[in-house]
Amino acid sequence: MELVPDKKIVQLWRSRNWPPYHYSTVTCALAPVRGGTRLRFTQTGVPNNDYRAKRSGWVTAYWEKLKRYLER
């Protein structure tokens, strides 16, 4: 949906179990900080009945793995 190099990525995202044609909006905002980059992640439009699963899913499927990879 939007790409601002070195600053922001906005994309539509959906889960298989959501109603047809229902998408959420995922935003990754990047900002320089001392020693690296800060990533601010937001997701809007997640169905209420799937919020908990998506919240924990992002942590276990993406953020923990990304952290381990970057720490190598």
mmCIF file of the N, C-alpha and C atoms, coordinates in Angstrom:
data_MODEL
# 
_entry.id   MODEL 
# 
loop_
_atom_site.group_PDB 
_atom_site.id 
_atom_site.type_symbol 
_atom_site.label_atom_id 
_atom_site.label_alt_id 
_atom_site.label_comp_id 
_atom_site.label_asym_id 
_atom_site.label_entity_id 
_atom_site.label_seq_id 
_atom_site.pdbx_PDB_ins_code 
_atom_site.Cartn_x 
_atom_site.Cartn_y 
_atom_site.Cartn_z 
_atom_site.occupancy 
_atom_site.B_iso_or_equiv 
_atom_site.pdbx_formal_charge 
_atom_site.auth_seq_id 
_atom_site.auth_comp_id 
_atom_site.auth_asym_id 
_atom_site.auth_atom_id 
_atom_site.pdbx_PDB_model_num 
ATOM 1   N N  . MET A 1 1  ? 0.823   -1.181  0.000  1.00 0.00 ? 1  MET A N  1 
ATOM 2   C CA . MET A 1 1  ? 0.000   0.000   0.000  1.00 0.00 ? 1  MET A CA 1 
ATOM 3   C C  . MET A 1 1  ? 0.874   1.254   0.000  1.00 0.00 ? 1  MET A C  1 
ATOM 4   N N  . GLU A 1 2  ? 1.943   1.183   0.777  1.00 0.00 ? 2  GLU A N  1 
ATOM 5   C CA . GLU A 1 2  ? 2.826   2.359   0.834  1.00 0.00 ? 2  GLU A CA 1 
ATOM 6   C C  . GLU A 1 2  ? 4.244   1.893   1.171  1.00 0.00 ? 2  GLU A C  1 
ATOM 7   N N  . LEU A 1 3  ? 5.194   2.506   0.499  1.00 0.00 ? 3  LEU A N  1 
ATOM 8   C CA . LEU A 1 3  ? 6.597   2.227   0.777  1.00 0.00 ? 3  LEU A CA 1 
ATOM 9   C C  . LEU A 1 3  ? 7.351   3.546   0.740  1.00 0.00 ? 3  LEU A C  1 
ATOM 10  N N  . VAL A 1 4  ? 7.938   3.883   1.857  1.00 0.00 ? 4  VAL A N  1 
ATOM 11  C CA . VAL A 1 4  ? 8.799   5.060   1.959  1.00 0.00 ? 4  VAL A CA 1 
ATOM 12  C C  . VAL A 1 4  ? 10.171  4.517   2.343  1.00 0.00 ? 4  VAL A C  1 
ATOM 13  N N  . PRO A 1 5  ? 11.117  4.470   1.400  1.00 0.00 ? 5  PRO A N  1 
ATOM 14  C CA . PRO A 1 5  ? 12.411  3.861   1.682  1.00 0.00 ? 5  PRO A CA 1 
ATOM 15  C C  . PRO A 1 5  ? 13.033  4.377   2.982  1.00 0.00 ? 5  PRO A C  1 
ATOM 16  N N  . ASP A 1 6  ? 13.505  3.440   3.766  1.00 0.00 ? 6  ASP A N  1 
ATOM 17  C CA . ASP A 1 6  ? 14.175  3.718   5.041  1.00 0.00 ? 6  ASP A CA 1 
ATOM 18  C C  . ASP A 1 6  ? 13.265  4.325   6.103  1.00 0.00 ? 6  ASP A C  1 
ATOM 19  N N  . LYS A 1 7  ? 11.944  4.356   5.853  1.00 0.00 ? 7  LYS A N  1 
ATOM 20  C CA . LYS A 1 7  ? 11.045  4.975   6.830  1.00 0.00 ? 7  LYS A CA 1 
ATOM 21  C C  . LYS A 1 7  ? 9.802   4.156   7.147  1.00 0.00 ? 7  LYS A C  1 
ATOM 22  N N  . LYS A 1 8  ? 9.136   3.626   6.112  1.00 0.00 ? 8  LYS A N  1 
ATOM 23  C CA . LYS A 1 8  ? 7.841   3.007   6.391  1.00 0.00 ? 8  LYS A CA 1 
ATOM 24  C C  . LYS A 1 8  ? 7.446   2.001   5.320  1.00 0.00 ? 8  LYS A C  1 
ATOM 25  N N  . ILE A 1 9  ? 6.808   0.905   5.788  1.00 0.00 ? 9  ILE A N  1 
ATOM 26  C CA . ILE A 1 9  ? 6.191   -0.095  4.919  1.00 0.00 ? 9  ILE A CA 1 
ATOM 27  C C  . ILE A 1 9  ? 4.766   -0.285  5.428  1.00 0.00 ? 9  ILE A C  1 
ATOM 28  N N  . VAL A 1 10 ? 3.803   -0.147  4.543  1.00 0.00 ? 10 VAL A N  1 
ATOM 29  C CA . VAL A 1 10 ? 2.404   -0.396  4.892  1.00 0.00 ? 10 VAL A CA 1 
ATOM 30  C C  . VAL A 1 10 ? 1.870   -1.424  3.909  1.00 0.00 ? 10 VAL A C  1 
ATOM 31  N N  . GLN A 1 11 ? 1.292   -2.501  4.450  1.00 0.00 ? 11 GLN A N  1 
ATOM 32  C CA . GLN A 1 11 ? 0.760   -3.539  3.568  1.00 0.00 ? 11 GLN A CA 1 
ATOM 33  C C  . GLN A 1 11 ? -0.544  -4.093  4.122  1.00 0.00 ? 11 GLN A C  1 
ATOM 34  N N  . LEU A 1 12 ? -1.336  -4.642  3.223  1.00 0.00 ? 12 LEU A N  1 
ATOM 35  C CA . LEU A 1 12 ? -2.528  -5.368  3.636  1.00 0.00 ? 12 LEU A CA 1 
ATOM 36  C C  . LEU A 1 12 ? -2.105  -6.772  4.021  1.00 0.00 ? 12 LEU A C  1 
ATOM 37  N N  . TRP A 1 13 ? -2.764  -7.313  5.022  1.00 0.00 ? 13 TRP A N  1 
ATOM 38  C CA . TRP A 1 13 ? -2.399  -8.628  5.537  1.00 0.00 ? 13 TRP A CA 1 
ATOM 39  C C  . TRP A 1 13 ? -3.678  -9.329  5.973  1.00 0.00 ? 13 TRP A C  1 
ATOM 40  N N  . ARG A 1 14 ? -3.717  -10.649 5.784  1.00 0.00 ? 14 ARG A N  1 
ATOM 41  C CA . ARG A 1 14 ? -4.902  -11.389 6.219  1.00 0.00 ? 14 ARG A CA 1 
ATOM 42  C C  . ARG A 1 14 ? -4.522  -12.779 6.683  1.00 0.00 ? 14 ARG A C  1 
ATOM 43  N N  . SER A 1 15 ? -5.412  -13.368 7.437  1.00 0.00 ? 15 SER A N  1 
ATOM 44  C CA . SER A 1 15 ? -5.240  -14.732 7.906  1.00 0.00 ? 15 SER A CA 1 
ATOM 45  C C  . SER A 1 15 ? -6.248  -15.618 7.180  1.00 0.00 ? 15 SER A C  1 
ATOM 46  N N  . ARG A 1 16 ? -5.872  -16.874 6.987  1.00 0.00 ? 16 ARG A N  1 
ATOM 47  C CA . ARG A 1 16 ? -6.743  -17.808 6.255  1.00 0.00 ? 16 ARG A CA 1 
ATOM 48  C C  . ARG A 1 16 ? -8.129  -17.954 6.874  1.00 0.00 ? 16 ARG A C  1 
ATOM 49  N N  . ASN A 1 17 ? -8.199  -17.867 8.200  1.00 0.00 ? 17 ASN A N  1 
ATOM 50  C CA . ASN A 1 17 ? -9.476  -18.124 8.857  1.00 0.00 ? 17 ASN A CA 1 
ATOM 51  C C  . ASN A 1 17 ? -10.358 -16.881 8.964  1.00 0.00 ? 17 ASN A C  1 
ATOM 52  N N  . TRP A 1 18 ? -9.956  -15.771 8.401  1.00 0.00 ? 18 TRP A N  1 
ATOM 53  C CA . TRP A 1 18 ? -10.779 -14.558 8.427  1.00 0.00 ? 18 TRP A CA 1 
ATOM 54  C C  . TRP A 1 18 ? -11.857 -14.638 7.348  1.00 0.00 ? 18 TRP A C  1 
ATOM 55  N N  . PRO A 1 19 ? -12.894 -13.824 7.489  1.00 0.00 ? 19 PRO A N  1 
ATOM 56  C CA . PRO A 1 19 ? -13.928 -13.798 6.453  1.00 0.00 ? 19 PRO A CA 1 
ATOM 57  C C  . PRO A 1 19 ? -13.311 -13.438 5.092  1.00 0.00 ? 19 PRO A C  1 
ATOM 58  N N  . PRO A 1 20 ? -13.913 -13.927 4.018  1.00 0.00 ? 20 PRO A N  1 
ATOM 59  C CA . PRO A 1 20 ? -13.386 -13.600 2.684  1.00 0.00 ? 20 PRO A CA 1 
ATOM 60  C C  . PRO A 1 20 ? -13.252 -12.096 2.492  1.00 0.00 ? 20 PRO A C  1 
ATOM 61  N N  . TYR A 1 21 ? -12.161 -11.695 1.886  1.00 0.00 ? 21 TYR A N  1 
ATOM 62  C CA . TYR A 1 21 ? -11.886 -10.300 1.530  1.00 0.00 ? 21 TYR A CA 1 
ATOM 63  C C  . TYR A 1 21 ? -11.667 -9.381  2.737  1.00 0.00 ? 21 TYR A C  1 
ATOM 64  N N  . HIS A 1 22 ? -11.500 -9.948  3.926  1.00 0.00 ? 22 HIS A N  1 
ATOM 65  C CA . HIS A 1 22 ? -11.197 -9.125  5.104  1.00 0.00 ? 22 HIS A CA 1 
ATOM 66  C C  . HIS A 1 22 ? -9.682  -9.039  5.257  1.00 0.00 ? 22 HIS A C  1 
ATOM 67  N N  . TYR A 1 23 ? -9.167  -7.844  5.253  1.00 0.00 ? 23 TYR A N  1 
ATOM 68  C CA . TYR A 1 23 ? -7.737  -7.603  5.399  1.00 0.00 ? 23 TYR A CA 1 
ATOM 69  C C  . TYR A 1 23 ? -7.484  -6.645  6.545  1.00 0.00 ? 23 TYR A C  1 
ATOM 70  N N  . SER A 1 24 ? -6.358  -6.826  7.203  1.00 0.00 ? 24 SER A N  1 
ATOM 71  C CA . SER A 1 24 ? -5.899  -5.856  8.186  1.00 0.00 ? 24 SER A CA 1 
ATOM 72  C C  . SER A 1 24 ? -4.809  -5.017  7.518  1.00 0.00 ? 24 SER A C  1 
ATOM 73  N N  . THR A 1 25 ? -4.427  -3.962  8.189  1.00 0.00 ? 25 THR A N  1 
ATOM 74  C CA . THR A 1 25 ? -3.342  -3.109  7.702  1.00 0.00 ? 25 THR A CA 1 
ATOM 75  C C  . THR A 1 25 ? -2.172  -3.228  8.665  1.00 0.00 ? 25 THR A C  1 
ATOM 76  N N  . VAL A 1 26 ? -1.022  -3.616  8.129  1.00 0.00 ? 26 VAL A N  1 
ATOM 77  C CA . VAL A 1 26 ? 0.201   -3.748  8.912  1.00 0.00 ? 26 VAL A CA 1 
ATOM 78  C C  . VAL A 1 26 ? 1.122   -2.593  8.528  1.00 0.00 ? 26 VAL A C  1 
ATOM 79  N N  . THR A 1 27 ? 1.645   -1.910  9.543  1.00 0.00 ? 27 THR A N  1 
ATOM 80  C CA . THR A 1 27 ? 2.569   -0.803  9.319  1.00 0.00 ? 27 THR A CA 1 
ATOM 81  C C  . THR A 1 27 ? 3.861   -1.065  10.077 1.00 0.00 ? 27 THR A C  1 
ATOM 82  N N  . CYS A 1 28 ? 4.963   -0.979  9.377  1.00 0.00 ? 28 CYS A N  1 
ATOM 83  C CA . CYS A 1 28 ? 6.294   -1.048  9.978  1.00 0.00 ? 28 CYS A CA 1 
ATOM 84  C C  . CYS A 1 28 ? 6.937   0.307   9.751  1.00 0.00 ? 28 CYS A C  1 
ATOM 85  N N  . ALA A 1 29 ? 7.094   1.060   10.848 1.00 0.00 ? 29 ALA A N  1 
ATOM 86  C CA . ALA A 1 29 ? 7.723   2.377   10.770 1.00 0.00 ? 29 ALA A CA 1 
ATOM 87  C C  . ALA A 1 29 ? 9.141   2.254   11.303 1.00 0.00 ? 29 ALA A C  1 
ATOM 88  N N  . LEU A 1 30 ? 10.099  2.754   10.544 1.00 0.00 ? 30 LEU A N  1 
ATOM 89  C CA . LEU A 1 30 ? 11.508  2.664   10.897 1.00 0.00 ? 30 LEU A CA 1 
ATOM 90  C C  . LEU A 1 30 ? 12.027  4.044   11.278 1.00 0.00 ? 30 LEU A C  1 
ATOM 91  N N  . ALA A 1 31 ? 12.849  4.084   12.332 1.00 0.00 ? 31 ALA A N  1 
ATOM 92  C CA . ALA A 1 31 ? 13.436  5.350   12.761 1.00 0.00 ? 31 ALA A CA 1 
ATOM 93  C C  . ALA A 1 31 ? 14.857  5.092   13.242 1.00 0.00 ? 31 ALA A C  1 
ATOM 94  N N  . PRO A 1 32 ? 15.776  5.964   12.845 1.00 0.00 ? 32 PRO A N  1 
ATOM 95  C CA . PRO A 1 32 ? 17.148  5.784   13.314 1.00 0.00 ? 32 PRO A CA 1 
ATOM 96  C C  . PRO A 1 32 ? 17.241  6.091   14.815 1.00 0.00 ? 32 PRO A C  1 
ATOM 97  N N  . VAL A 1 33 ? 18.001  5.275   15.512 1.00 0.00 ? 33 VAL A N  1 
ATOM 98  C CA . VAL A 1 33 ? 18.301  5.493   16.926 1.00 0.00 ? 33 VAL A CA 1 
ATOM 99  C C  . VAL A 1 33 ? 19.782  5.217   17.113 1.00 0.00 ? 33 VAL A C  1 
ATOM 100 N N  . ARG A 1 34 ? 20.318  5.679   18.203 1.00 0.00 ? 34 ARG A N  1 
ATOM 101 C CA . ARG A 1 34 ? 21.742  5.453   18.465 1.00 0.00 ? 34 ARG A CA 1 
ATOM 102 C C  . ARG A 1 34 ? 22.036  3.941   18.408 1.00 0.00 ? 34 ARG A C  1 
ATOM 103 N N  . GLY A 1 35 ? 22.939  3.555   17.558 1.00 0.00 ? 35 GLY A N  1 
ATOM 104 C CA . GLY A 1 35 ? 23.346  2.166   17.465 1.00 0.00 ? 35 GLY A CA 1 
ATOM 105 C C  . GLY A 1 35 ? 22.488  1.302   16.564 1.00 0.00 ? 35 GLY A C  1 
ATOM 106 N N  . GLY A 1 36 ? 21.496  1.873   15.890 1.00 0.00 ? 36 GLY A N  1 
ATOM 107 C CA . GLY A 1 36 ? 20.683  1.021   15.025 1.00 0.00 ? 36 GLY A CA 1 
ATOM 108 C C  . GLY A 1 36 ? 19.406  1.678   14.525 1.00 0.00 ? 36 GLY A C  1 
ATOM 109 N N  . THR A 1 37 ? 18.374  0.876   14.466 1.00 0.00 ? 37 THR A N  1 
ATOM 110 C CA . THR A 1 37 ? 17.082  1.308   13.936 1.00 0.00 ? 37 THR A CA 1 
ATOM 111 C C  . THR A 1 37 ? 15.978  0.818   14.847 1.00 0.00 ? 37 THR A C  1 
ATOM 112 N N  . ARG A 1 38 ? 15.003  1.665   15.110 1.00 0.00 ? 38 ARG A N  1 
ATOM 113 C CA . ARG A 1 38 ? 13.815  1.258   15.865 1.00 0.00 ? 38 ARG A CA 1 
ATOM 114 C C  . ARG A 1 38 ? 12.717  0.899   14.871 1.00 0.00 ? 38 ARG A C  1 
ATOM 115 N N  . LEU A 1 39 ? 12.097  -0.244  15.106 1.00 0.00 ? 39 LEU A N  1 
ATOM 116 C CA . LEU A 1 39 ? 10.967  -0.701  14.301 1.00 0.00 ? 39 LEU A CA 1 
ATOM 117 C C  . LEU A 1 39 ? 9.711   -0.581  15.149 1.00 0.00 ? 39 LEU A C  1 
ATOM 118 N N  . ARG A 1 40 ? 8.758   0.181   14.668 1.00 0.00 ? 40 ARG A N  1 
ATOM 119 C CA . ARG A 1 40 ? 7.465   0.285   15.348 1.00 0.00 ? 40 ARG A CA 1 
ATOM 120 C C  . ARG A 1 40 ? 6.439   -0.418  14.468 1.00 0.00 ? 40 ARG A C  1 
ATOM 121 N N  . PHE A 1 41 ? 5.869   -1.486  15.003 1.00 0.00 ? 41 PHE A N  1 
ATOM 122 C CA . PHE A 1 41 ? 4.932   -2.335  14.268 1.00 0.00 ? 41 PHE A CA 1 
ATOM 123 C C  . PHE A 1 41 ? 3.520   -2.099  14.785 1.00 0.00 ? 41 PHE A C  1 
ATOM 124 N N  . THR A 1 42 ? 2.578   -1.893  13.882 1.00 0.00 ? 42 THR A N  1 
ATOM 125 C CA . THR A 1 42 ? 1.164   -1.821  14.255 1.00 0.00 ? 42 THR A CA 1 
ATOM 126 C C  . THR A 1 42 ? 0.345   -2.624  13.250 1.00 0.00 ? 42 THR A C  1 
ATOM 127 N N  . GLN A 1 43 ? -0.766  -3.153  13.741 1.00 0.00 ? 43 GLN A N  1 
ATOM 128 C CA . GLN A 1 43 ? -1.698  -3.876  12.882 1.00 0.00 ? 43 GLN A CA 1 
ATOM 129 C C  . GLN A 1 43 ? -3.102  -3.474  13.302 1.00 0.00 ? 43 GLN A C  1 
ATOM 130 N N  . THR A 1 44 ? -3.867  -2.987  12.367 1.00 0.00 ? 44 THR A N  1 
ATOM 131 C CA . THR A 1 44 ? -5.248  -2.596  12.634 1.00 0.00 ? 44 THR A CA 1 
ATOM 132 C C  . THR A 1 44 ? -6.186  -3.444  11.792 1.00 0.00 ? 44 THR A C  1 
ATOM 133 N N  . GLY A 1 45 ? -7.405  -3.607  12.268 1.00 0.00 ? 45 GLY A N  1 
ATOM 134 C CA . GLY A 1 45 ? -8.409  -4.332  11.495 1.00 0.00 ? 45 GLY A CA 1 
ATOM 135 C C  . GLY A 1 45 ? -8.447  -5.825  11.737 1.00 0.00 ? 45 GLY A C  1 
ATOM 136 N N  . VAL A 1 46 ? -7.802  -6.298  12.800 1.00 0.00 ? 46 VAL A N  1 
ATOM 137 C CA . VAL A 1 46 ? -7.846  -7.731  13.130 1.00 0.00 ? 46 VAL A CA 1 
ATOM 138 C C  . VAL A 1 46 ? -9.204  -8.020  13.769 1.00 0.00 ? 46 VAL A C  1 
ATOM 139 N N  . PRO A 1 47 ? -9.916  -9.050  13.308 1.00 0.00 ? 47 PRO A N  1 
ATOM 140 C CA . PRO A 1 47 ? -11.195 -9.389  13.937 1.00 0.00 ? 47 PRO A CA 1 
ATOM 141 C C  . PRO A 1 47 ? -11.005 -9.662  15.435 1.00 0.00 ? 47 PRO A C  1 
ATOM 142 N N  . ASN A 1 48 ? -11.945 -9.191  16.245 1.00 0.00 ? 48 ASN A N  1 
ATOM 143 C CA . ASN A 1 48 ? -11.847 -9.325  17.703 1.00 0.00 ? 48 ASN A CA 1 
ATOM 144 C C  . ASN A 1 48 ? -11.600 -10.764 18.147 1.00 0.00 ? 48 ASN A C  1 
ATOM 145 N N  . ASN A 1 49 ? -12.250 -11.707 17.484 1.00 0.00 ? 49 ASN A N  1 
ATOM 146 C CA . ASN A 1 49 ? -12.126 -13.106 17.922 1.00 0.00 ? 49 ASN A CA 1 
ATOM 147 C C  . ASN A 1 49 ? -10.773 -13.725 17.562 1.00 0.00 ? 49 ASN A C  1 
ATOM 148 N N  . ASP A 1 50 ? -9.929  -13.003 16.846 1.00 0.00 ? 50 ASP A N  1 
ATOM 149 C CA . ASP A 1 50 ? -8.621  -13.529 16.464 1.00 0.00 ? 50 ASP A CA 1 
ATOM 150 C C  . ASP A 1 50 ? -7.473  -12.675 17.002 1.00 0.00 ? 50 ASP A C  1 
ATOM 151 N N  . TYR A 1 51 ? -7.792  -11.641 17.748 1.00 0.00 ? 51 TYR A N  1 
ATOM 152 C CA . TYR A 1 51 ? -6.769  -10.692 18.204 1.00 0.00 ? 51 TYR A CA 1 
ATOM 153 C C  . TYR A 1 51 ? -5.688  -11.368 19.048 1.00 0.00 ? 51 TYR A C  1 
ATOM 154 N N  . ARG A 1 52 ? -6.086  -12.130 20.045 1.00 0.00 ? 52 ARG A N  1 
ATOM 155 C CA . ARG A 1 52 ? -5.094  -12.779 20.931 1.00 0.00 ? 52 ARG A CA 1 
ATOM 156 C C  . ARG A 1 52 ? -4.164  -13.697 20.162 1.00 0.00 ? 52 ARG A C  1 
ATOM 157 N N  . ALA A 1 53 ? -4.735  -14.483 19.267 1.00 0.00 ? 53 ALA A N  1 
ATOM 158 C CA . ALA A 1 53 ? -3.919  -15.423 18.484 1.00 0.00 ? 53 ALA A CA 1 
ATOM 159 C C  . ALA A 1 53 ? -2.930  -14.675 17.599 1.00 0.00 ? 53 ALA A C  1 
ATOM 160 N N  . LYS A 1 54 ? -3.363  -13.596 16.980 1.00 0.00 ? 54 LYS A N  1 
ATOM 161 C CA . LYS A 1 54 ? -2.454  -12.839 16.117 1.00 0.00 ? 54 LYS A CA 1 
ATOM 162 C C  . LYS A 1 54 ? -1.385  -12.146 16.940 1.00 0.00 ? 54 LYS A C  1 
ATOM 163 N N  . ARG A 1 55 ? -1.751  -11.609 18.077 1.00 0.00 ? 55 ARG A N  1 
ATOM 164 C CA . ARG A 1 55 ? -0.760  -10.927 18.916 1.00 0.00 ? 55 ARG A CA 1 
ATOM 165 C C  . ARG A 1 55 ? 0.349   -11.898 19.330 1.00 0.00 ? 55 ARG A C  1 
ATOM 166 N N  . SER A 1 56 ? -0.024  -13.063 19.834 1.00 0.00 ? 56 SER A N  1 
ATOM 167 C CA . SER A 1 56 ? 1.004   -14.027 20.234 1.00 0.00 ? 56 SER A CA 1 
ATOM 168 C C  . SER A 1 56 ? 1.691   -14.629 19.014 1.00 0.00 ? 56 SER A C  1 
ATOM 169 N N  . GLY A 1 57 ? 0.978   -14.781 17.924 1.00 0.00 ? 57 GLY A N  1 
ATOM 170 C CA . GLY A 1 57 ? 1.563   -15.330 16.705 1.00 0.00 ? 57 GLY A CA 1 
ATOM 171 C C  . GLY A 1 57 ? 2.672   -14.457 16.136 1.00 0.00 ? 57 GLY A C  1 
ATOM 172 N N  . TRP A 1 58 ? 2.473   -13.150 16.133 1.00 0.00 ? 58 TRP A N  1 
ATOM 173 C CA . TRP A 1 58 ? 3.532   -12.258 15.653 1.00 0.00 ? 58 TRP A CA 1 
ATOM 174 C C  . TRP A 1 58 ? 4.782   -12.416 16.515 1.00 0.00 ? 58 TRP A C  1 
ATOM 175 N N  . VAL A 1 59 ? 4.584   -12.527 17.813 1.00 0.00 ? 59 VAL A N  1 
ATOM 176 C CA . VAL A 1 59 ? 5.731   -12.647 18.721 1.00 0.00 ? 59 VAL A CA 1 
ATOM 177 C C  . VAL A 1 59 ? 6.484   -13.950 18.459 1.00 0.00 ? 59 VAL A C  1 
ATOM 178 N N  . THR A 1 60 ? 5.784   -15.078 18.461 1.00 0.00 ? 60 THR A N  1 
ATOM 179 C CA . THR A 1 60 ? 6.473   -16.366 18.337 1.00 0.00 ? 60 THR A CA 1 
ATOM 180 C C  . THR A 1 60 ? 6.929   -16.674 16.911 1.00 0.00 ? 60 THR A C  1 
ATOM 181 N N  . ALA A 1 61 ? 6.147   -16.296 15.924 1.00 0.00 ? 61 ALA A N  1 
ATOM 182 C CA . ALA A 1 61 ? 6.479   -16.659 14.543 1.00 0.00 ? 61 ALA A CA 1 
ATOM 183 C C  . ALA A 1 61 ? 7.418   -15.671 13.866 1.00 0.00 ? 61 ALA A C  1 
ATOM 184 N N  . TYR A 1 62 ? 7.457   -14.424 14.354 1.00 0.00 ? 62 TYR A N  1 
ATOM 185 C CA . TYR A 1 62 ? 8.268   -13.409 13.681 1.00 0.00 ? 62 TYR A CA 1 
ATOM 186 C C  . TYR A 1 62 ? 9.290   -12.745 14.596 1.00 0.00 ? 62 TYR A C  1 
ATOM 187 N N  . TRP A 1 63 ? 8.823   -12.067 15.623 1.00 0.00 ? 63 TRP A N  1 
ATOM 188 C CA . TRP A 1 63 ? 9.720   -11.204 16.405 1.00 0.00 ? 63 TRP A CA 1 
ATOM 189 C C  . TRP A 1 63 ? 10.781  -11.983 17.173 1.00 0.00 ? 63 TRP A C  1 
ATOM 190 N N  . GLU A 1 64 ? 10.433  -13.091 17.804 1.00 0.00 ? 64 GLU A N  1 
ATOM 191 C CA . GLU A 1 64 ? 11.450  -13.872 18.520 1.00 0.00 ? 64 GLU A CA 1 
ATOM 192 C C  . GLU A 1 64 ? 12.476  -14.446 17.552 1.00 0.00 ? 64 GLU A C  1 
ATOM 193 N N  . LYS A 1 65 ? 12.025  -14.940 16.412 1.00 0.00 ? 65 LYS A N  1 
ATOM 194 C CA . LYS A 1 65 ? 12.941  -15.499 15.412 1.00 0.00 ? 65 LYS A CA 1 
ATOM 195 C C  . LYS A 1 65 ? 13.826  -14.415 14.811 1.00 0.00 ? 65 LYS A C  1 
ATOM 196 N N  . LEU A 1 66 ? 13.240  -13.260 14.524 1.00 0.00 ? 66 LEU A N  1 
ATOM 197 C CA . LEU A 1 66 ? 14.024  -12.165 13.981 1.00 0.00 ? 66 LEU A CA 1 
ATOM 198 C C  . LEU A 1 66 ? 15.071  -11.702 14.986 1.00 0.00 ? 66 LEU A C  1 
ATOM 199 N N  . LYS A 1 67 ? 14.705  -11.636 16.246 1.00 0.00 ? 67 LYS A N  1 
ATOM 200 C CA . LYS A 1 67 ? 15.644  -11.239 17.291 1.00 0.00 ? 67 LYS A CA 1 
ATOM 201 C C  . LYS A 1 67 ? 16.824  -12.218 17.366 1.00 0.00 ? 67 LYS A C  1 
ATOM 202 N N  . ARG A 1 68 ? 16.529  -13.507 17.353 1.00 0.00 ? 68 ARG A N  1 
ATOM 203 C CA . ARG A 1 68 ? 17.608  -14.509 17.393 1.00 0.00 ? 68 ARG A CA 1 
ATOM 204 C C  . ARG A 1 68 ? 18.524  -14.375 16.170 1.00 0.00 ? 68 ARG A C  1 
ATOM 205 N N  . TYR A 1 69 ? 17.924  -14.153 15.013 1.00 0.00 ? 69 TYR A N  1 
ATOM 206 C CA . TYR A 1 69 ? 18.708  -14.018 13.800 1.00 0.00 ? 69 TYR A CA 1 
ATOM 207 C C  . TYR A 1 69 ? 19.623  -12.806 13.875 1.00 0.00 ? 69 TYR A C  1 
ATOM 208 N N  . LEU A 1 70 ? 19.105  -11.684 14.312 1.00 0.00 ? 70 LEU A N  1 
ATOM 209 C CA . LEU A 1 70 ? 19.886  -10.448 14.362 1.00 0.00 ? 70 LEU A CA 1 
ATOM 210 C C  . LEU A 1 70 ? 20.957  -10.480 15.450 1.00 0.00 ? 70 LEU A C  1 
ATOM 211 N N  . GLU A 1 71 ? 20.764  -11.299 16.468 1.00 0.00 ? 71 GLU A N  1 
ATOM 212 C CA . GLU A 1 71 ? 21.747  -11.381 17.540 1.00 0.00 ? 71 GLU A CA 1 
ATOM 213 C C  . GLU A 1 71 ? 22.945  -12.254 17.187 1.00 0.00 ? 71 GLU A C  1 
ATOM 214 N N  . ARG A 1 72 ? 22.881  -12.971 16.075 1.00 0.00 ? 72 ARG A N  1 
ATOM 215 C CA . ARG A 1 72 ? 23.998  -13.828 15.679 1.00 0.00 ? 72 ARG A CA 1 
ATOM 216 C C  . ARG A 1 72 ? 25.195  -13.032 15.273 1.00 0.00 ? 72 ARG A C  1 
# 
